[in-house]
Amino acid sequence: MNDIKRIRANIAVNRNYQKLKNNRKRKQHNNNNNNNNKTKKRDRNSKIHPFSGDARGVIKIRYDTISPSILQQLPMMILSQIVSNLNIIDQKHFSDTCRAARTAMKVYWDTYNDLHIDTLMEKTFSFVAEKNRCSLHAIRREITLTLCLIPNFTLRKLYFQPVYSLHLQDLRDIEIRAKKTSKEIFGSLKHLDLRGCVVEYGELKYFSNACAKLTSIAITHAAVFLPNEMFINDDHMKQHKLKDPFETIRNFFGVSLPNFTEMEKRGTIPAEHTELLLKLFILFPYIETFHID
């Protein structure tokens, strides 16, 4: 009887030992898997491609090969230069490396006054040829990310090439995505370049309301559609007995612009360009410089 009890006790001990051993192996296996997953995730997030698709090849920088202390020792000017050579997505990865990188990114964007859409496109989509054009709708995400980084009332010049068309809904969509008003984004704009871009009254009226300080505009005559009906005030014409709806503005140009009347009579300024100038001046009363293609 005692032998049977002894055998049962040994069996129970062996089972408990085996159970502990299996639990230990299972725990070790799970820890190894977790470490591997963390390593893979770190590797996946530790690559930036400052020259992705460039003819010089792809350059990959692993963050875990660069000590944050090394970046902390670099001058802020060097770090800002690194930021300037990265696209928006890679800048975010770079800023995650250390505090100095985040500060450099902020310094870079705090002093960013001129926005060239073609440069933004070249960095973000380097595989796209320089002559390729696109709509604002297609790149509104990238533009929104950029405008989120630029402080309010900082932008001074905006060049829309290679965008071939603007739509009012896309401009408003960018506002919503950026969580900024049109005046916060464009309120300090001095120069607006819309050459080669198809625009109508609605889009120009949008910038007229947003860009209170605009003094210079560049535009392509054939790409602008501004119907006379949008500028005619019948009551004003009857009150002042005007035959031409733009007569008041035309007289102002004759007084304020040297040789305007003579140039108009000689045909130096095309008649259609003159009419466009008058309409633009109504929309942007502080304009000093016109560039018309």
C-alpha positions as CSV (number, residue, x, y, z in Angstrom):
1,M,0.0,0.0,0.0
2,N,2.8,2.4,0.9
3,D,4.6,1.5,-2.4
4,I,1.4,2.5,-4.4
5,K,1.2,5.8,-2.5
6,R,4.9,6.4,-3.2
7,I,4.5,5.7,-6.9
8,R,1.5,8.1,-7.1
9,A,3.4,10.8,-5.4
10,N,6.3,10.4,-7.8
11,I,4.0,10.7,-10.8
12,A,2.4,13.9,-9.4
13,V,5.9,15.4,-8.8
14,N,6.9,14.5,-12.4
15,R,3.8,16.0,-13.8
16,N,4.3,19.3,-11.9
17,Y,7.9,19.4,-13.0
18,Q,7.0,18.9,-16.6
19,K,4.3,21.5,-16.4
20,L,6.7,24.1,-14.9
21,K,9.2,23.2,-17.6
22,N,6.7,23.6,-20.4
23,N,5.5,26.9,-18.9
24,R,9.1,28.1,-18.8
25,K,9.7,27.2,-22.5
26,R,6.5,28.8,-23.6
27,K,7.4,32.1,-21.7
28,Q,10.9,32.1,-23.3
29,H,9.4,31.5,-26.8
30,N,6.9,34.4,-26.3
31,N,9.7,36.7,-25.2
32,N,11.8,35.9,-28.2
33,N,8.8,36.6,-30.5
34,N,8.1,39.9,-28.9
35,N,11.7,41.0,-29.2
36,N,11.8,40.0,-32.9
37,N,8.6,41.9,-33.5
38,K,10.0,45.0,-31.8
39,T,13.2,44.7,-33.8
40,K,11.2,44.4,-37.1
41,K,9.0,47.4,-36.2
42,R,12.0,49.5,-35.3
43,D,13.8,48.6,-38.5
44,R,10.6,49.3,-40.5
45,N,10.3,52.8,-38.9
46,S,14.0,53.6,-39.0
47,K,14.5,54.3,-42.7
48,I,14.2,57.5,-44.5
49,H,14.6,58.1,-48.2
50,P,15.8,61.6,-48.9
51,F,16.5,60.8,-52.5
52,S,13.8,58.2,-53.2
53,G,13.8,57.3,-56.9
54,D,16.5,59.7,-57.7
55,A,19.0,58.9,-60.4
56,R,21.8,58.8,-57.8
57,G,20.1,55.8,-56.1
58,V,18.3,55.3,-52.9
59,I,19.9,56.4,-49.7
60,K,18.7,54.8,-46.5
61,I,19.5,56.0,-43.1
62,R,18.9,53.8,-40.1
63,Y,18.1,55.8,-37.0
64,D,19.5,53.1,-34.7
65,T,22.9,53.5,-36.4
66,I,23.0,57.2,-35.5
67,S,23.3,58.1,-31.8
68,P,20.9,60.9,-30.8
69,S,23.9,62.4,-28.9
70,I,25.7,62.9,-32.2
71,L,22.7,64.8,-33.7
72,Q,22.5,66.9,-30.5
73,Q,26.1,68.0,-31.1
74,L,25.5,69.2,-34.7
75,P,24.9,72.9,-35.3
76,M,21.3,73.9,-35.8
77,M,22.1,75.2,-39.2
78,I,23.3,71.8,-40.3
79,L,20.2,70.1,-38.9
80,S,17.9,72.6,-40.6
81,Q,19.8,71.9,-43.9
82,I,19.1,68.2,-43.5
83,V,15.4,68.9,-42.9
84,S,15.3,71.0,-46.1
85,N,16.5,68.1,-48.2
86,L,13.8,65.7,-46.9
87,N,10.2,65.4,-48.0
88,I,7.3,65.9,-45.6
89,I,7.0,62.3,-44.6
90,D,10.7,61.8,-44.0
91,Q,10.9,65.0,-42.0
92,K,8.4,63.5,-39.6
93,H,10.6,60.4,-39.2
94,F,13.7,62.6,-38.7
95,S,12.1,64.7,-36.1
96,D,11.3,61.6,-34.0
97,T,15.0,60.8,-33.5
98,C,15.8,63.5,-30.9
99,R,14.9,66.9,-29.5
100,A,17.5,68.6,-31.6
101,A,15.9,67.2,-34.8
102,R,12.5,68.4,-33.7
103,T,13.8,71.9,-33.0
104,A,15.6,72.0,-36.3
105,M,12.3,71.1,-38.1
106,K,10.5,73.9,-36.2
107,V,13.2,76.4,-37.0
108,Y,13.1,75.5,-40.7
109,W,9.3,75.9,-41.1
110,D,9.2,79.0,-38.9
111,T,11.3,80.8,-41.5
112,Y,9.5,79.3,-44.5
113,N,8.0,82.2,-46.4
114,D,7.8,81.1,-50.1
115,L,5.9,78.0,-51.1
116,H,6.7,76.5,-54.5
117,I,4.3,73.7,-55.3
118,D,6.7,72.3,-58.0
119,T,9.5,71.9,-55.4
120,L,7.1,70.3,-53.0
121,M,6.1,67.8,-55.7
122,E,9.6,67.1,-56.7
123,K,10.6,66.1,-53.1
124,T,7.4,64.1,-52.5
125,F,7.1,62.4,-55.8
126,S,10.6,62.4,-57.3
127,F,9.6,59.9,-59.9
128,V,7.3,62.4,-61.6
129,A,8.8,64.3,-64.5
130,E,9.2,68.1,-64.1
131,K,6.8,68.8,-67.1
132,N,4.0,66.7,-65.6
133,R,1.1,68.7,-64.3
134,C,-1.6,67.9,-61.8
135,S,-4.8,69.2,-60.3
136,L,-5.0,70.7,-56.8
137,H,-7.4,68.0,-55.9
138,A,-4.7,65.3,-56.5
139,I,-2.1,66.8,-54.2
140,R,-4.3,68.4,-51.5
141,R,-3.1,66.0,-48.8
142,E,0.6,67.0,-49.4
143,I,-0.3,70.7,-49.5
144,T,-2.3,70.3,-46.3
145,L,0.6,68.7,-44.5
146,T,2.9,71.5,-45.6
147,L,0.5,74.3,-44.5
148,C,0.1,72.6,-41.1
149,L,3.8,73.1,-40.5
150,I,3.9,76.7,-41.7
151,P,2.9,79.1,-38.9
152,N,-0.2,81.2,-39.4
153,F,0.3,84.5,-41.3
154,T,3.9,83.5,-42.3
155,L,3.5,82.7,-46.0
156,R,4.5,85.6,-48.3
157,K,4.7,84.1,-51.8
158,L,2.8,81.2,-53.3
159,Y,3.6,79.6,-56.7
160,F,1.0,77.1,-57.9
161,Q,2.9,75.6,-60.9
162,P,2.6,72.8,-62.0
163,V,-1.1,72.8,-60.9
164,Y,-3.3,73.2,-64.0
165,S,-6.6,73.9,-62.3
166,L,-8.0,75.3,-59.0
167,H,-11.4,74.5,-57.6
168,L,-13.1,76.4,-54.8
169,Q,-14.1,73.2,-53.1
170,D,-10.5,71.9,-53.0
171,L,-9.3,75.2,-51.4
172,R,-12.0,74.8,-48.7
173,D,-11.2,71.2,-48.2
174,I,-7.5,72.1,-47.5
175,E,-8.8,74.6,-44.9
176,I,-10.8,71.9,-43.1
177,R,-7.9,69.4,-43.2
178,A,-5.4,71.9,-41.9
179,K,-7.8,73.2,-39.3
180,K,-7.0,76.8,-40.3
181,T,-9.0,79.6,-41.8
182,S,-8.1,81.0,-45.3
183,K,-6.8,84.2,-43.7
184,E,-4.6,82.3,-41.3
185,I,-3.1,80.5,-44.3
186,F,-3.0,83.3,-46.9
187,G,-3.6,86.4,-44.8
188,S,0.0,87.8,-45.2
189,L,0.5,86.7,-48.8
190,K,2.2,89.4,-51.0
191,H,2.6,87.6,-54.3
192,L,0.3,85.0,-55.9
193,D,1.5,83.2,-59.0
194,L,-1.3,81.4,-60.9
195,R,0.3,81.3,-64.3
196,G,-0.8,78.3,-66.3
197,C,-3.6,77.6,-63.8
198,V,-7.3,77.6,-64.9
199,V,-9.3,79.8,-62.5
200,E,-12.7,81.3,-62.4
201,Y,-14.4,84.1,-60.5
202,G,-15.1,81.9,-57.4
203,E,-11.4,81.0,-56.9
204,L,-10.2,84.6,-57.4
205,K,-12.9,85.9,-55.1
206,Y,-11.7,83.3,-52.5
207,F,-8.1,84.8,-52.6
208,S,-9.5,88.3,-52.7
209,N,-11.1,87.7,-49.3
210,A,-8.2,85.8,-47.9
211,C,-5.2,87.8,-49.2
212,A,-5.9,91.3,-47.8
213,K,-2.3,92.3,-48.3
214,L,-1.7,91.0,-51.8
215,T,0.3,93.5,-53.9
216,S,1.4,91.3,-56.8
217,I,-0.3,88.7,-59.0
218,A,0.8,86.6,-62.0
219,I,-1.8,85.0,-64.2
220,T,-2.4,83.6,-67.7
221,H,-5.0,85.5,-69.6
222,A,-6.3,82.4,-71.6
223,A,-6.8,80.4,-68.4
224,V,-9.0,83.0,-66.6
225,F,-12.7,83.1,-66.9
226,L,-14.2,86.3,-65.4
227,P,-17.7,87.1,-66.9
228,N,-18.6,90.8,-67.1
229,E,-21.9,90.1,-65.3
230,M,-19.9,89.5,-62.0
231,F,-18.6,93.1,-62.1
232,I,-21.5,95.1,-63.5
233,N,-23.5,97.2,-61.0
234,D,-26.6,98.6,-62.9
235,D,-27.5,101.0,-60.1
236,H,-24.0,102.4,-60.0
237,M,-23.9,102.8,-63.8
238,K,-27.3,104.6,-63.8
239,Q,-26.4,106.8,-60.9
240,H,-23.1,108.0,-62.5
241,K,-24.5,107.8,-66.1
242,L,-21.7,105.4,-67.1
243,K,-21.7,103.6,-70.5
244,D,-18.7,101.4,-69.6
245,P,-19.0,99.4,-66.3
246,F,-15.2,99.8,-65.9
247,E,-15.1,103.5,-66.7
248,T,-14.4,104.5,-63.2
249,I,-11.5,102.1,-62.8
250,R,-10.2,103.0,-66.3
251,N,-10.1,106.7,-65.3
252,F,-8.2,105.8,-62.1
253,F,-5.6,103.9,-64.2
254,G,-5.3,106.8,-66.5
255,V,-4.4,109.1,-63.6
256,S,-2.3,106.7,-61.5
257,L,-0.4,104.8,-64.2
258,P,2.1,106.8,-66.3
259,N,1.3,106.7,-70.1
260,F,-1.6,104.2,-69.6
261,T,-4.0,106.2,-71.8
262,E,-1.4,106.6,-74.6
263,M,-0.4,102.9,-74.4
264,E,-4.0,101.8,-74.6
265,K,-4.7,104.0,-77.6
266,R,-1.6,102.8,-79.4
267,G,-2.6,99.2,-78.7
268,T,0.6,98.5,-76.7
269,I,-1.7,97.0,-74.1
270,P,-4.1,94.5,-75.7
271,A,-7.7,95.4,-75.1
272,E,-8.5,92.0,-73.5
273,H,-5.5,92.5,-71.1
274,T,-6.8,95.9,-70.2
275,E,-10.2,94.5,-69.3
276,L,-8.6,91.7,-67.2
277,L,-6.5,94.3,-65.4
278,L,-9.6,96.3,-64.5
279,K,-11.3,93.2,-63.1
280,L,-8.3,92.1,-61.1
281,F,-8.0,95.6,-59.6
282,I,-11.6,95.4,-58.5
283,L,-10.9,92.0,-56.8
284,F,-7.5,93.1,-55.4
285,P,-7.6,96.8,-54.7
286,Y,-4.0,97.0,-53.3
287,I,-2.4,95.3,-56.3
288,E,0.8,97.2,-57.5
289,T,2.2,94.7,-60.0
290,F,0.5,92.6,-62.7
291,H,2.1,89.8,-64.6
292,I,-0.1,88.6,-67.5
293,D,0.9,85.9,-69.9
